[in-house]
Amino acid sequence: MSTTLAVLIVYLGILAALAIWSRRETHTLAGFYIAGKKLPYWVVAFSTNATGESGWLLLGLSGMGYAVGMQAYWVVVGEILGIAAAWWIVARRLKKFGDETDSITAPDVLAAKFKDHWHLIRGFAVAIILVMVTTYVTAQMVATGKAFSGFLGMEYATGVVVGAIFVIGYTFVGGYKAVCYTDVVQGVLMLLGLIAVPAAAIYASGGWGEVHTNLVHQDPALVDMFAVSDGVKPAWIAIASFIAIGLPFMGVPQLLVRYMSAENDDQIKKARIVSMVVLVIFTTGAVTAGVAGRALFPGLDDAETIFPVISNNLFPAVVSGVLMVVVLSAIMSTVDSLLLLASSAVVRDTYQKIIGTSKSEETLSNYGKVVTIIIGIIAVVMGIQEPRLIFDFVLASWSGLGSAFGPVIVGILYYKRITWAGVLSGMLGGFAASVVWLTWFKDDFHGLYEAIPGFVAGFVLTYGVSWLTSKKTNSM
């Protein structure tokens, strides 16, 4: 048995143990989907960061650092601004509102204020979640296949299947509590890996000065954060697009439930500090690994393999095994949360709230477990088909979810005159603007990131339609 494989087995054993330990919380919907809203700050903080970053951090963002050099640090700026906005603008008010309305999902929050007899808000929210989450999970399955291929030489398709079996398994057994506590383990491993790998790459290159010199010889643009214009694309569009990657932190449902699952407001205050510090290390480390890796290993066919390449070439087998686990941790910490998000949309929002079933909480939680497996299998089948670029695939899903829910969540929490029509139009308009822009207009506007028009449309419609319809009595 190889050292790397032995490390992997130990890691998966730890995840299995956490799942078994957490299973007693899974007999109700609130327990299975949000851990009874009893999580401490350190779990909430690490789970938020681990879930928000995913495989794109270690493979996609490091690959971006490899491909474009220091220009990728603009993404770091955007991520920090985005998570700060989420913690300081959304988190505390959302926690309070969620407790007051007994909400356990994002659609619960959207529908709580209104007499929505046709369940249009909840129904469209469910549809958006299912479409985007399937795409998102597929991207993570792609990352799983690349990780196993890069570290163990395993066939891509086999890697997708093997990774899926484990993540679906512990999510099925332990629910949200298992997901969050495994996120802590995974987040700590990611933190250590994103310190060790860039440091090793810089050291092997002879120091940061040598990295800089090497990149200048390859292409001077690699060391210039402002060299984002190719002579056609305006620099401000590229910079704005990079920074806007942080916008969806305020609205993606898999992070909103993290804020609601904290034990109390005091835990939110503590969690946001821990989360900010960790995210700075996460994102800076990923980009730096890619930048330094470009100096050491120029000419890679796939930039998104730079993290495994550094790990395999600069570390002994046992450490390389741990670093493979770090990559898998980043992937699993997002897949498990997305599976639960999609499952809650089907069971809680559709079956219990829209259809109105009278089945017991334990029966519904069991249904949720089955739905988790089904959605995971669908994503595996899609992920096997084609190893797309992780970075682009994740950003499309990230922006779609953020544009749909970010503006309306802010509106619900801050705008007293918000209406049913404003929420519905803001959600649909934000989502549609993001998708339409990505599909038909992005290339014509120099690659302007789709979350920007998505959020603009979402805010304009949420506030504009609410203002126009606020004289009608449509709220409780």
C-alpha positions as CSV (number, residue, x, y, z in Angstrom):
1,M,0.0,0.0,0.0
2,S,1.4,3.4,-0.9
3,T,2.0,6.1,1.7
4,T,-0.4,8.4,-0.1
5,L,-3.2,5.8,-0.1
6,A,-2.6,5.1,3.6
7,V,-3.0,8.8,4.5
8,L,-6.2,8.9,2.4
9,I,-7.6,5.9,4.3
10,V,-6.9,7.5,7.7
11,Y,-8.5,10.7,6.6
12,L,-11.6,9.0,5.3
13,G,-11.8,7.0,8.5
14,I,-11.9,10.3,10.5
15,L,-14.8,11.5,8.3
16,A,-16.7,8.3,8.8
17,A,-16.3,8.6,12.6
18,L,-17.6,12.1,12.6
19,A,-20.6,11.0,10.5
20,I,-21.4,8.2,12.9
21,W,-21.0,10.6,15.9
22,S,-23.4,13.1,14.3
23,R,-26.1,10.7,13.2
24,R,-28.3,11.2,16.3
25,E,-29.0,14.8,15.1
26,T,-30.5,13.6,11.8
27,H,-34.0,12.5,12.9
28,T,-35.7,15.8,12.3
29,L,-35.5,18.2,9.3
30,A,-34.0,21.0,11.5
31,G,-31.4,18.5,12.8
32,F,-30.6,17.0,9.4
33,Y,-30.4,20.3,7.5
34,I,-29.2,22.9,10.0
35,A,-27.9,20.9,13.1
36,G,-30.7,22.4,15.3
37,K,-29.1,25.9,15.2
38,K,-26.6,25.0,17.9
39,L,-23.2,25.4,16.3
40,P,-20.3,27.2,18.1
41,Y,-18.5,30.1,16.4
42,W,-15.3,28.2,15.4
43,V,-17.4,25.5,13.6
44,V,-19.5,28.2,11.8
45,A,-16.4,30.1,10.7
46,F,-14.4,27.2,9.3
47,S,-17.5,25.6,7.7
48,T,-18.4,28.9,6.0
49,N,-14.9,29.3,4.5
50,A,-14.5,25.6,3.6
51,T,-17.9,25.5,1.9
52,G,-17.4,28.9,0.1
53,E,-14.1,28.0,-1.4
54,S,-14.3,24.4,-2.7
55,G,-12.0,22.7,-5.2
56,W,-11.8,25.8,-7.2
57,L,-9.6,27.4,-4.5
58,L,-6.8,24.8,-4.6
59,L,-7.1,23.8,-8.3
60,G,-9.0,26.6,-10.0
61,L,-7.6,29.7,-8.2
62,S,-4.0,28.3,-8.0
63,G,-4.4,27.5,-11.7
64,M,-5.4,31.1,-12.3
65,G,-2.3,32.3,-10.5
66,Y,-0.3,30.0,-12.7
67,A,-2.0,31.3,-15.9
68,V,-2.1,35.0,-15.3
69,G,0.4,35.6,-12.5
70,M,-0.1,38.4,-10.0
71,Q,-3.3,39.7,-11.7
72,A,-5.0,36.8,-9.8
73,Y,-4.5,38.7,-6.5
74,W,-7.5,40.9,-7.6
75,V,-9.6,37.8,-6.8
76,V,-8.1,37.8,-3.3
77,V,-9.2,41.4,-2.9
78,G,-12.7,40.6,-4.1
79,E,-13.1,37.5,-1.9
80,I,-12.1,39.4,1.2
81,L,-14.5,42.3,0.5
82,G,-17.2,39.8,-0.3
83,I,-17.0,37.8,2.9
84,A,-16.6,40.9,4.9
85,A,-19.9,42.2,3.4
86,A,-21.6,38.9,4.1
87,W,-20.6,38.8,7.8
88,W,-21.2,42.5,8.6
89,I,-24.2,43.2,6.4
90,V,-26.1,39.9,6.3
91,A,-25.1,37.4,8.9
92,R,-26.4,38.8,12.2
93,R,-29.7,40.1,10.8
94,L,-30.3,36.8,9.0
95,K,-29.6,34.8,12.2
96,K,-32.2,36.9,14.1
97,F,-34.8,36.8,11.3
98,G,-34.3,33.1,10.8
99,D,-34.9,32.4,14.5
100,E,-38.0,34.7,14.6
101,T,-39.6,32.9,11.6
102,D,-38.4,29.4,12.3
103,S,-36.6,29.3,9.0
104,I,-34.1,26.5,8.1
105,T,-33.6,27.1,4.4
106,A,-33.0,30.2,2.2
107,P,-36.5,29.8,0.6
108,D,-38.0,29.8,4.1
109,V,-36.4,33.2,4.6
110,L,-37.7,34.5,1.3
111,A,-41.2,33.4,1.8
112,A,-41.6,34.1,5.6
113,K,-43.0,37.6,5.3
114,F,-45.6,37.1,2.6
115,K,-48.9,35.4,1.9
116,D,-47.7,33.5,-1.1
117,H,-50.8,31.3,-1.8
118,W,-49.3,29.9,-5.0
119,H,-45.9,29.3,-3.5
120,L,-44.2,31.2,-6.4
121,I,-41.3,32.6,-4.4
122,R,-40.5,29.2,-2.8
123,G,-41.1,27.3,-6.1
124,F,-38.9,29.5,-8.2
125,A,-36.2,29.5,-5.5
126,V,-36.2,25.7,-5.5
127,A,-35.9,25.5,-9.3
128,I,-32.9,27.9,-9.3
129,I,-31.2,26.0,-6.5
130,L,-31.6,22.6,-8.1
131,V,-30.3,23.8,-11.5
132,M,-27.3,25.7,-10.1
133,V,-26.4,23.2,-7.4
134,T,-26.4,20.4,-10.0
135,T,-23.9,22.4,-12.1
136,Y,-21.9,23.3,-9.0
137,V,-21.6,19.8,-7.7
138,T,-20.7,18.6,-11.1
139,A,-17.8,21.0,-11.1
140,Q,-16.6,19.6,-7.8
141,M,-16.8,16.1,-9.2
142,V,-14.6,17.2,-12.0
143,A,-12.2,18.6,-9.4
144,T,-12.3,15.2,-7.6
145,G,-11.3,13.4,-10.8
146,K,-8.4,15.8,-11.4
147,A,-7.2,15.4,-7.8
148,F,-7.1,11.6,-7.9
149,S,-5.6,11.6,-11.3
150,G,-2.9,14.2,-10.3
151,F,-1.9,12.6,-7.1
152,L,-2.5,8.8,-7.6
153,G,-2.4,8.5,-11.3
154,M,-6.0,7.1,-11.2
155,E,-8.2,7.3,-14.2
156,Y,-10.2,10.5,-14.2
157,A,-13.6,8.8,-14.3
158,T,-12.6,6.4,-11.5
159,G,-11.5,9.3,-9.4
160,V,-14.9,11.0,-9.8
161,V,-16.7,7.9,-8.6
162,V,-14.4,7.1,-5.7
163,G,-14.6,10.6,-4.3
164,A,-18.4,10.7,-4.7
165,I,-18.9,7.5,-2.8
166,F,-17.2,8.9,0.3
167,V,-18.7,12.4,0.3
168,I,-22.2,11.2,-0.4
169,G,-21.8,8.5,2.3
170,Y,-20.9,10.7,5.2
171,T,-23.4,13.3,4.2
172,F,-26.1,10.6,4.1
173,V,-25.2,9.3,7.5
174,G,-24.4,12.4,9.6
175,G,-26.4,15.3,7.9
176,Y,-25.5,18.9,8.5
177,K,-23.8,18.4,11.8
178,A,-21.4,15.9,10.2
179,V,-20.9,18.2,7.3
180,C,-19.9,21.2,9.5
181,Y,-17.6,19.3,11.8
182,T,-15.9,17.6,8.9
183,D,-15.6,21.1,7.4
184,V,-13.5,22.0,10.5
185,V,-11.1,19.1,9.9
186,Q,-11.0,19.9,6.2
187,G,-10.6,23.7,6.8
188,V,-7.7,23.2,9.1
189,L,-6.0,20.9,6.5
190,M,-6.6,23.5,3.8
191,L,-5.1,26.2,6.0
192,L,-2.0,24.2,6.6
193,G,-1.7,23.2,3.0
194,L,-2.1,26.7,1.7
195,I,0.8,27.8,4.0
196,A,3.1,24.9,3.2
197,V,2.8,24.6,-0.5
198,P,3.4,28.3,-1.6
199,A,6.2,28.5,1.0
200,A,7.9,25.4,-0.4
201,A,7.5,26.6,-4.0
202,I,9.0,30.0,-3.1
203,Y,11.9,28.3,-1.2
204,A,12.6,25.9,-4.1
205,S,12.7,28.8,-6.5
206,G,15.4,30.5,-4.5
207,G,13.2,33.1,-2.8
208,W,10.5,35.6,-4.0
209,G,13.1,37.6,-5.9
210,E,14.0,34.7,-8.0
211,V,10.3,33.9,-8.6
212,H,9.8,37.5,-9.8
213,T,12.9,37.4,-12.1
214,N,11.8,34.1,-13.6
215,L,8.3,35.4,-14.3
216,V,9.6,38.6,-15.9
217,H,11.7,36.5,-18.3
218,Q,8.6,34.4,-19.2
219,D,6.2,37.4,-19.5
220,P,6.5,40.8,-17.8
221,A,2.7,40.9,-17.5
222,L,2.8,38.0,-15.0
223,V,4.3,40.3,-12.3
224,D,2.0,43.3,-12.9
225,M,-1.4,43.3,-11.2
226,F,-2.5,46.1,-13.5
227,A,-1.5,44.3,-16.7
228,V,-5.0,43.1,-17.1
229,S,-5.7,44.9,-20.4
230,D,-4.7,43.2,-23.6
231,G,-5.0,46.4,-25.6
232,V,-8.7,45.7,-26.3
233,K,-10.2,44.9,-22.9
234,P,-10.4,47.9,-20.6
235,A,-8.4,47.3,-17.4
236,W,-11.3,48.4,-15.2
237,I,-13.5,45.7,-16.6
238,A,-11.0,43.0,-15.7
239,I,-10.4,44.4,-12.3
240,A,-14.1,44.9,-11.5
241,S,-14.8,41.3,-12.7
242,F,-12.1,39.9,-10.4
243,I,-13.3,41.8,-7.4
244,A,-17.0,41.0,-8.1
245,I,-16.2,37.3,-7.6
246,G,-16.8,38.1,-3.9
247,L,-20.3,39.5,-4.3
248,P,-22.2,36.2,-4.2
249,F,-20.9,35.6,-0.6
250,M,-23.9,37.7,0.4
251,G,-26.5,35.4,-1.2
252,V,-25.4,31.8,-2.0
253,P,-27.8,29.6,0.1
254,Q,-25.2,27.1,1.2
255,L,-23.5,30.0,3.1
256,L,-26.8,31.6,4.4
257,V,-27.6,28.5,6.3
258,R,-24.2,28.7,8.0
259,Y,-25.2,32.0,9.5
260,M,-28.6,30.7,10.6
261,S,-27.0,27.6,12.2
262,A,-25.0,29.5,14.8
263,E,-26.1,29.1,18.4
264,N,-26.6,32.8,19.0
265,D,-25.6,36.3,17.9
266,D,-22.5,36.3,20.1
267,Q,-21.2,33.3,18.2
268,I,-21.7,35.2,14.9
269,K,-19.6,38.1,16.1
270,K,-16.7,35.7,17.0
271,A,-17.1,33.6,13.8
272,R,-16.7,36.6,11.5
273,I,-13.3,37.5,12.8
274,V,-12.0,33.9,12.5
275,S,-13.5,33.6,9.1
276,M,-11.8,36.7,7.8
277,V,-8.4,35.8,9.0
278,V,-8.6,32.3,7.5
279,L,-9.9,33.5,4.2
280,V,-7.0,35.9,3.8
281,I,-4.6,32.9,4.2
282,F,-6.7,30.7,2.0
283,T,-6.9,32.9,-1.0
284,T,-3.4,34.5,-0.8
285,G,-1.9,31.1,-0.4
286,A,-3.7,29.6,-3.4
287,V,-2.7,32.4,-5.8
288,T,0.9,32.5,-4.5
289,A,1.2,28.7,-5.0
290,G,0.2,29.2,-8.6
291,V,2.5,32.2,-9.2
292,A,5.5,30.5,-7.6
293,G,4.6,27.2,-9.4
294,R,4.8,29.0,-12.7
295,A,8.4,29.9,-12.0
296,L,9.2,26.3,-11.1
297,F,7.2,24.3,-13.6
298,P,6.5,26.4,-16.7
299,G,4.7,24.9,-19.6
300,L,2.1,22.7,-17.9
301,D,-0.7,21.5,-20.2
302,D,-3.3,22.1,-17.5
303,A,-2.7,25.1,-15.2
304,E,-5.2,23.6,-12.7
305,T,-2.9,20.8,-11.9
306,I,-0.2,23.0,-10.4
307,F,-1.0,22.3,-6.8
308,P,-0.7,18.5,-7.2
309,V,2.5,19.0,-9.3
310,I,4.1,21.1,-6.5
311,S,3.0,18.6,-3.9
312,N,4.3,15.6,-5.7
313,N,7.7,17.1,-6.6
314,L,8.7,19.1,-3.5
315,F,7.4,17.0,-0.6
316,P,8.1,13.4,0.6
317,A,5.4,10.8,0.0
318,V,3.7,11.1,3.4
319,V,3.4,14.9,3.1
320,S,2.3,14.6,-0.5
321,G,-0.4,12.2,0.7
322,V,-1.6,14.8,3.2
323,L,-1.7,17.4,0.5
324,M,-3.8,15.2,-1.7
325,V,-6.2,15.0,1.3
326,V,-6.1,18.8,1.5
327,V,-7.3,19.0,-2.1
328,L,-10.0,16.5,-1.5
329,S,-11.0,18.4,1.7
330,A,-11.6,21.5,-0.3
331,I,-13.8,19.6,-2.7
332,M,-15.7,17.5,-0.1
333,S,-16.4,20.5,2.1
334,T,-18.4,22.1,-0.7
335,V,-20.0,19.0,-2.2
336,D,-21.5,17.9,1.1
337,S,-23.1,21.3,1.7
338,L,-24.5,21.5,-1.9
339,L,-26.0,18.0,-1.6
340,L,-27.8,19.0,1.6
341,L,-28.9,22.3,0.0
342,A,-30.5,20.5,-3.0
343,S,-32.0,17.9,-0.7
344,S,-33.6,20.5,1.5
345,A,-35.0,22.2,-1.6
346,V,-36.8,19.0,-2.6
347,V,-37.9,17.7,0.8
348,R,-38.4,20.8,3.1
349,D,-39.4,23.4,0.5
350,T,-41.2,21.3,-2.1
351,Y,-42.6,18.3,-0.3
352,Q,-43.3,19.8,3.1
353,K,-44.1,23.4,2.4
354,I,-45.4,23.5,-1.2
355,I,-47.2,20.2,-1.4
356,G,-48.0,20.3,2.3
357,T,-47.4,16.7,3.4
358,S,-48.3,15.7,6.9
359,K,-45.6,13.0,7.2
360,S,-43.5,13.0,10.4
361,E,-40.2,14.8,10.7
362,E,-38.3,11.6,10.9
363,T,-39.9,10.3,7.7
364,L,-39.1,13.5,5.9
365,S,-35.5,13.4,7.1
366,N,-35.2,9.9,5.7
367,Y,-36.5,11.2,2.4
368,G,-33.9,13.9,2.5
369,K,-31.1,11.2,2.8
370,V,-32.4,9.4,-0.2
371,V,-32.7,12.6,-2.3
372,T,-29.1,13.4,-1.3
373,I,-27.9,10.1,-2.9
374,I,-30.0,10.7,-6.0
375,I,-28.6,14.2,-6.6
376,G,-25.1,13.0,-6.0
377,I,-25.4,10.2,-8.6
378,I,-26.7,12.7,-11.2
379,A,-23.7,15.0,-10.6
380,V,-21.3,12.0,-10.9
381,V,-22.8,11.1,-14.3
382,M,-22.5,14.6,-15.5
383,G,-19.0,15.1,-14.1
384,I,-17.6,12.0,-15.9
385,Q,-18.7,13.3,-19.3
386,E,-16.1,16.1,-19.7
387,P,-13.4,17.5,-17.5
388,R,-14.3,21.2,-18.0
389,L,-12.3,24.0,-16.5
390,I,-13.2,24.1,-12.8
391,F,-12.7,27.8,-12.4
392,D,-15.2,28.8,-15.1
393,F,-17.7,26.1,-14.2
394,V,-17.8,27.1,-10.5
395,L,-18.0,30.8,-11.2
396,A,-21.1,30.4,-13.4
397,S,-23.0,28.5,-10.6
398,W,-21.6,30.9,-7.9
399,S,-22.8,34.0,-9.8
400,G,-26.2,32.5,-10.6
401,L,-27.0,31.6,-7.0
402,G,-25.6,34.8,-5.7
403,S,-27.5,37.0,-8.1
404,A,-30.8,35.3,-7.4
405,F,-30.6,35.5,-3.7
406,G,-28.1,38.2,-2.6
407,P,-30.2,41.3,-3.5
408,V,-33.5,39.9,-2.2
409,I,-31.9,38.7,1.1
410,V,-30.5,42.2,1.7
411,G,-33.8,43.7,0.8
412,I,-35.7,41.5,3.2
413,L,-33.3,42.3,6.0
414,Y,-33.1,46.1,5.5
415,Y,-36.0,47.4,3.4
416,K,-39.2,47.7,5.5
417,R,-41.4,48.3,2.4
418,I,-40.3,45.2,0.6
419,T,-43.1,43.3,-1.1
420,W,-43.9,39.9,-2.4
421,A,-43.7,41.2,-6.0
422,G,-40.3,42.8,-5.3
423,V,-38.8,39.6,-3.9
424,L,-40.1,37.5,-6.8
425,S,-39.0,39.9,-9.5
426,G,-35.7,40.6,-7.9
427,M,-34.9,36.9,-7.5
428,L,-35.9,36.0,-11.1
429,G,-34.5,39.1,-12.6
430,G,-31.1,38.7,-10.9
431,F,-30.8,35.1,-11.8
432,A,-32.0,35.7,-15.4
433,A,-29.6,38.7,-15.9
434,S,-26.7,36.6,-14.7
435,V,-27.5,33.7,-17.0
436,V,-28.4,35.8,-20.0
437,W,-25.2,37.9,-19.6
438,L,-23.1,34.8,-19.4
439,T,-24.7,33.2,-22.4
440,W,-25.1,36.1,-24.9
441,F,-23.3,39.3,-23.8
442,K,-20.2,38.5,-21.8
443,D,-17.9,38.0,-24.8
444,D,-19.1,41.2,-26.4
445,F,-18.4,43.2,-23.2
446,H,-14.8,42.1,-22.7
447,G,-15.7,39.3,-20.3
448,L,-17.5,41.5,-17.6
449,Y,-18.3,39.0,-14.8
450,E,-22.0,38.0,-14.9
451,A,-22.5,38.6,-11.2
452,I,-22.2,42.4,-11.8
453,P,-25.3,42.7,-14.1
454,G,-27.0,40.0,-12.0
455,F,-26.7,42.0,-8.8
456,V,-27.5,45.3,-10.4
457,A,-30.7,43.8,-11.9
458,G,-31.6,42.1,-8.7
459,F,-31.3,45.2,-6.6
460,V,-33.1,47.4,-9.1
461,L,-36.0,45.0,-9.4
462,T,-36.2,44.2,-5.7
463,Y,-36.3,47.8,-4.6
464,G,-38.0,49.3,-7.7
465,V,-40.9,46.8,-7.8
466,S,-41.3,46.9,-4.0
467,W,-41.5,50.7,-4.1
468,L,-44.2,50.6,-6.9
469,T,-46.2,47.9,-5.2
470,S,-45.7,48.8,-1.5
471,K,-49.1,50.6,-1.3
472,K,-50.8,47.2,-1.8
473,T,-51.3,45.1,1.3
474,N,-49.6,41.9,0.4
475,S,-47.4,41.3,3.4
476,M,-48.4,39.8,6.7
